[in-house]
């Protein structure tokens, strides 16, 4: 891995244009690689509501994946390189799904005019790929693939955005079954610790 990264860095440096310097004739040199780096567009700005650290209330429905139940988890969503993606890390820390861990990357594909997301977790040895876009004030991501050897379809709906959080609802279909709700994750910002009340002052002794 280290050798591959070193070779890649060497090749990129070799291919990169030299730093900008004004030529003697007064003309500016060609732009550097840093000058040509793209900037995040409005599509990435629309994902701002996903960013942050979240306390999550989990509700799992009975589905082909197993019985339902409740739990809670923690999510961290941060900006990726250059702000051109968001990095999603999630773990369930109590209840029905305790021990679940997942990681995702979501970005806007300017050529395809859609969001794309990759997702991997410790529940299945696969890499799920999703695509989607906004439908009004809801972000809807659709997935098709194979899970546990059977055709799988999924739909994740991000909705109810407020300054305090949002809700993620997941629907799924296994082996051609009708699409049905599988999971609801209610995300809320952690509340600041309540200030401790001032220590009660000792009562003054009454004079005899």
ABEGO torsion letter per residue (X at the ends): XAAAAAAAAAAAAAABBBBBBBBAAGBBBBBBAAAABBBBBAAAAAAAAABEBBBBBBBBBBBAAEBBEBBBBBBBBBBBBGGABBBBBBBBABEAABGBBBBBBBBBBAAAGBBBBBBBBAABBBBBBBBEBBBEABBBBBBBEBBGGBBBBBBBBBBGBBAAEBBBBBBBBBGGBBBBBABBBBBBBBBBBBBBBBBBBBBBBBBX
